[in-house]
Amino acid sequence: MLGFISFNPTYGSPRLSLELMEPTPDPVTIRFVDAAGVLVTQALAERGSRLIDLVRALTRDGELALSWRCAQGTCGACVVYLGSDGDGSGDEGGQVELPAIERNVLVRRELLPVDAPRWQIDSPTLPRLACHVRCTADLFVYI
């Protein structure tokens, strides 16, 4: 953390501020791709932010046509498919634990089978709810 120098016009001299500047994490790039594999739009998101917050902003600005309603992850309108490699091959690897509410909404919408476990293979074929996705790394969002 660093302090900073500010100029105080009242006294005519610079002074060292005791306020500390918090380091900000590097933003992540989120790319939205349509069913044909065409890039629709891309944007930077704050690392750790919710994907739905970016979706709402892009939808409001007319850059993205993606539904959302509740922004709480209970209605299921914000279904997306995610990838990290951009080729949609499904070889992202690893597993992701779906929050119980997300899993239940996906089952209710018949996007996952009733007996689906919370731990799922991380691939672009796995439906996700933008309300439950955190932007922790660069992502491709298939819409």
C-alpha positions in Angstrom: 0.0 0.0 0.0 1.2 3.4 -0.9 0.4 6.9 0.4 0.1 9.7 -2.1 1.1 13.4 -2.2 -1.6 16.0 -2.7 -1.4 19.7 -3.2 -3.3 21.9 -0.8 -4.1 25.2 -2.5 -5.0 26.9 0.8 -1.5 26.5 2.3 0.3 26.5 -1.1 2.4 23.5 -0.3 2.2 19.8 -1.0 1.4 17.4 1.8 1.7 13.7 2.3 -1.7 12.1 2.7 -2.1 9.5 5.4 -4.7 7.8 3.3 -3.5 4.6 1.9 -4.2 3.5 -1.6 -5.6 0.0 -1.7 -4.2 -2.2 -4.5 -6.9 -3.2 -7.0 -6.8 -6.6 -8.5 -6.3 -7.0 -12.2 -9.6 -7.0 -14.1 -10.6 -10.1 -16.1 -11.8 -10.1 -19.7 -15.3 -11.6 -20.3 -16.2 -12.4 -23.9 -19.8 -13.2 -24.9 -20.1 -15.6 -27.8 -23.2 -16.6 -29.7 -24.3 -20.1 -30.7 -22.5 -19.7 -34.1 -19.2 -18.9 -32.2 -19.3 -15.2 -33.1 -18.0 -12.7 -30.6 -21.0 -10.6 -29.5 -19.2 -8.3 -27.1 -16.5 -8.3 -24.5 -15.9 -6.3 -21.4 -13.6 -6.0 -18.4 -15.0 -7.1 -15.0 -13.5 -6.6 -11.6 -11.9 -9.8 -10.4 -14.3 -11.5 -8.0 -17.4 -9.6 -9.2 -20.6 -11.4 -10.1 -21.1 -12.1 -13.7 -24.8 -11.0 -13.5 -23.6 -7.5 -12.6 -21.7 -7.2 -15.9 -24.7 -8.8 -17.8 -27.1 -6.2 -16.3 -24.8 -3.3 -17.3 -24.3 -4.7 -20.9 -28.0 -5.4 -21.3 -28.9 -1.9 -20.0 -26.4 -0.4 -22.5 -27.9 -2.4 -25.4 -24.7 -4.4 -26.0 -26.1 -7.7 -24.9 -29.5 -9.4 -25.3 -29.5 -11.7 -22.4 -32.4 -12.2 -20.0 -32.2 -11.7 -16.3 -34.9 -11.0 -13.7 -34.2 -11.5 -10.1 -30.4 -11.2 -9.9 -30.6 -13.5 -7.0 -30.2 -16.8 -8.8 -33.6 -18.2 -8.1 -35.6 -17.5 -11.3 -33.2 -19.2 -13.8 -33.5 -16.6 -16.5 -29.8 -16.0 -16.7 -28.6 -19.4 -17.9 -25.2 -19.3 -19.6 -22.5 -21.7 -20.6 -18.9 -20.9 -19.7 -15.5 -21.8 -21.1 -12.0 -20.6 -20.3 -10.2 -21.7 -23.5 -12.5 -20.1 -26.1 -12.8 -23.1 -28.4 -15.8 -24.7 -26.8 -14.1 -28.1 -26.7 -15.0 -28.8 -23.1 -11.5 -29.5 -22.0 -11.4 -26.8 -19.3 -10.8 -29.6 -16.9 -11.4 -29.8 -13.2 -14.7 -29.6 -11.4 -16.9 -26.9 -10.1 -19.2 -27.1 -7.1 -22.6 -25.7 -7.8 -24.2 -23.9 -4.9 -27.3 -25.8 -3.8 -29.7 -23.1 -4.9 -28.1 -23.0 -8.4 -28.3 -26.8 -8.7 -31.9 -26.8 -7.6 -32.9 -24.1 -10.1 -31.1 -25.9 -13.0 -32.9 -29.1 -12.0 -36.3 -27.3 -11.8 -35.7 -25.9 -15.3 -34.8 -29.4 -16.5 -31.3 -28.4 -17.5 -29.8 -30.9 -15.1 -31.2 -34.3 -14.1 -32.9 -34.7 -10.8 -30.1 -36.8 -9.4 -27.3 -34.4 -10.5 -24.6 -34.0 -7.9 -23.4 -30.5 -6.9 -19.9 -31.3 -8.1 -19.9 -31.1 -11.9 -17.2 -31.3 -14.7 -16.3 -27.8 -15.6 -17.1 -27.6 -19.4 -19.1 -25.4 -21.8 -21.8 -28.0 -21.8 -22.6 -27.3 -18.1 -25.4 -24.8 -17.7 -24.7 -22.1 -15.1 -26.7 -19.2 -13.7 -24.9 -15.8 -14.2 -26.1 -14.8 -10.7 -24.0 -17.5 -9.2 -20.8 -17.1 -11.3 -17.9 -15.1 -10.0 -15.5 -13.5 -12.5 -12.2 -14.9 -11.1 -10.4 -15.4 -14.5 -10.9 -14.6 -18.1 -14.1 -16.3 -19.4 -15.9 -17.1 -22.6 -19.7 -16.9 -22.0 -21.7 -18.8 -24.5 -25.2 -17.3 -24.9 
